[in-house]
């Protein structure tokens, strides 16, 4: 897999600096506290999706990327917090998982996102884009670039996008960071404008339970139109 991105650590603007500073600090200090087992969403996707090539956007500590790799998927995990990428790479080495790679991706830099999309489409050609808890962690610009990049790297008619995101504020074990709670109808409309057709949408509690937390979340599966 080709990196297809700018040097690790590059930043684009004040918004990116503010967001990445939080996540770089978080993964520098708390990566080991993040659960190592796969999320319920990752298990759900693996139960629906044939083994193929998967792009994990917002891979964080790599917990879901590593799970998909262990299940036989070829995986590229992307995040813009370098400490999280380094942690994920070390976990992959320790588990001797060879068909997984990690690279930096900045969704607040449109030029960089498009360049990355072109490189990923050429070198990785994912059949699945997976983005857990990304939609609510992005501003409008970042969310637009997430959907744009997804549309560029997936090929119709087999390409699928899997999203899981919070739709309401709730307490969180690891504290507060930037969140913008976009509702499912808006997300579906925006995906439609990027060439996606909605295959599945559900919203409610019980989908992303962690310890005492049971946030209200939405899961969307969208196909590239043929």
C-alpha positions in Angstrom: 0.0 0.0 0.0 1.3 3.4 -0.9 1.3 6.2 1.6 0.0 8.7 -0.9 0.1 11.6 1.7 2.1 14.5 2.9 4.7 14.1 5.6 3.4 12.9 8.9 2.6 15.8 11.1 1.8 18.3 8.4 -1.2 20.6 9.2 -3.3 22.8 7.0 -5.1 25.6 9.0 -6.2 26.8 12.4 -9.1 24.4 12.6 -6.9 21.4 11.9 -4.4 22.5 14.5 -7.1 22.8 17.2 -8.5 19.4 16.4 -5.3 17.5 15.8 -3.7 18.9 19.0 -6.5 17.3 21.1 -6.1 13.9 19.4 -2.3 13.9 19.3 -2.3 14.6 23.1 -5.0 12.0 23.6 -3.2 9.2 21.8 0.2 10.2 23.3 -1.2 9.7 26.8 -4.2 7.4 26.7 -3.9 5.1 23.7 -3.4 2.1 26.0 -6.6 2.9 27.8 -8.7 2.5 24.6 -10.3 -0.9 24.4 -8.2 -3.3 22.3 -11.1 -5.6 21.3 -13.0 -4.7 18.1 -16.0 -2.4 18.4 -19.5 -3.8 18.0 -19.8 -2.0 14.7 -16.7 -3.7 13.4 -18.1 -7.1 14.2 -21.4 -6.1 12.6 -19.7 -5.0 9.4 -17.6 -8.2 9.3 -20.7 -10.2 9.6 -22.2 -8.4 6.5 -19.3 -7.8 4.3 -17.3 -10.3 2.3 -13.6 -10.3 2.8 -11.9 -7.7 0.6 -10.0 -4.5 0.8 -11.1 -2.1 3.5 -10.2 1.6 4.2 -10.7 2.5 7.8 -10.9 6.3 8.1 -10.4 7.6 11.7 -8.6 4.4 12.7 -7.3 5.8 16.0 -5.4 3.1 17.9 -6.1 0.7 15.1 -8.4 -1.6 17.1 -10.9 -2.1 14.3 -8.3 -2.1 11.5 -6.4 -4.9 13.3 -9.5 -6.9 13.8 -10.5 -6.7 10.1 -6.9 -7.7 9.2 -7.1 -10.7 11.5 -10.4 -11.7 9.8 -8.6 -11.7 6.4 -9.3 -8.2 5.0 -6.6 -6.2 3.4 -6.7 -3.0 5.4 -5.4 0.6 5.2 -6.1 2.6 8.4 -6.0 6.4 8.2 -6.0 9.0 10.9 -4.5 12.5 11.3 -3.1 12.0 14.8 0.4 10.6 14.4 0.7 9.1 17.9 -2.4 7.0 17.2 -0.9 5.8 13.9 2.4 4.9 15.5 0.5 3.0 18.3 -1.5 1.1 15.7 1.6 0.2 13.7 3.3 -1.2 16.9 0.2 -3.3 17.7 0.2 -4.7 14.2 3.9 -5.7 14.6 3.2 -7.3 17.9 0.3 -9.3 16.5 2.3 -10.2 13.4 -0.4 -8.8 11.1 1.1 -8.2 7.7 -1.7 -7.1 5.4 -2.5 -3.9 7.3 -0.9 -0.4 6.9 -1.5 3.0 8.4 -1.1 6.5 7.0 -1.9 10.1 7.9 -5.0 11.7 6.4 -6.1 15.3 6.9 -9.8 15.8 6.1 -9.5 19.5 6.8 -7.2 20.0 3.8 -9.3 19.5 0.6 -6.2 19.3 -1.7 -4.5 16.7 0.5 -7.7 14.7 0.8 -8.1 14.6 -3.0 -4.5 13.7 -3.6 -4.8 10.9 -1.0 -8.0 9.7 -2.6 -6.3 9.3 -6.0 -3.3 7.5 -4.5 -5.5 5.2 -2.4 -7.8 4.4 -5.4 -4.7 3.5 -7.5 -2.7 1.5 -4.9 -5.3 0.1 -2.6 -8.6 0.1 -4.5 -10.8 -0.5 -1.4 -14.1 -2.3 -1.8 -15.2 -0.9 1.6 -14.8 2.4 3.3 -15.4 2.2 7.1 -15.7 5.3 9.3 -16.8 4.7 12.9 -17.5 7.8 15.1 -16.1 10.1 12.5 -19.2 12.0 11.2 -19.9 13.6 14.6 -16.2 14.4 15.2 -15.9 16.6 12.1 -17.0 20.1 11.1 -19.0 20.6 7.9 -15.8 20.9 5.8 -14.3 17.7 7.2 -17.5 15.8 6.8 -17.8 16.9 3.1 -14.2 15.8 2.5 -14.9 12.4 4.1 -17.8 11.8 1.8 -16.0 13.2 -1.2 -12.9 11.0 -0.6 -15.1 7.9 -0.1 -16.8 8.5 -3.4 -13.4 8.9 -5.1 -11.9 5.6 -3.8 -14.9 3.3 -4.2 -15.9 1.9 -7.5 -19.6 1.2 -8.5 -21.4 -1.0 -8.2 -19.6 -3.1 -5.6 -18.2 -0.3 -3.4 -19.8 0.3 0.0 -19.5 2.9 2.7 -20.2 2.0 6.4 -20.8 4.8 8.8 -21.6 4.8 12.5 -22.0 8.1 14.4 -23.6 9.7 17.4 -26.7 11.7 16.9 -27.1 13.2 20.4 -24.9 14.4 23.2 -24.0 11.9 26.0 -21.4 11.4 28.6 -18.2 9.9 27.4 -15.5 8.0 29.4 -12.6 9.9 27.8 -14.1 13.4 28.2 -15.2 16.0 25.8 -13.8 16.9 22.4 -15.3 18.6 19.3 -18.6 17.0 18.3 -21.3 18.1 15.9 -24.4 15.9 16.0 -25.7 15.7 12.4 -29.0 13.8 12.0 -29.4 10.8 9.7 -31.6 12.5 7.1 -29.0 15.2 6.5 -26.2 12.6 6.2 -28.3 10.6 3.7 -29.0 13.7 1.7 -25.3 14.6 1.6 -24.3 11.1 0.6 -26.9 11.2 -2.2 -25.2 14.3 -3.6 -21.9 12.4 -3.7 -23.3 9.5 -5.7 -24.3 7.1 -2.9 -27.5 5.1 -2.6 -28.6 4.2 0.9 -28.8 0.5 1.5 -29.4 0.5 5.3 -30.1 3.0 8.0 -30.9 2.4 11.7 -30.8 4.7 14.7 -31.1 4.1 18.4 -29.5 2.9 21.6 -27.9 -0.5 22.1 -25.7 -0.3 19.1 -22.5 1.1 20.6 -22.6 0.1 24.3 -19.4 0.6 26.2 -19.4 -0.1 30.0 -22.2 2.1 31.3 -22.4 4.2 28.1 -25.2 3.6 25.6 -25.2 6.6 23.3 -27.8 7.1 20.6 -26.1 6.3 17.3 -26.9 5.8 13.6 -25.6 3.2 11.3 -25.7 3.8 7.6 -24.6 1.5 4.7 -24.4 3.3 1.3 -23.6 1.8 -2.1 -21.9 3.6 -5.0 -24.5 4.0 -7.7 -23.7 1.9 -10.8 
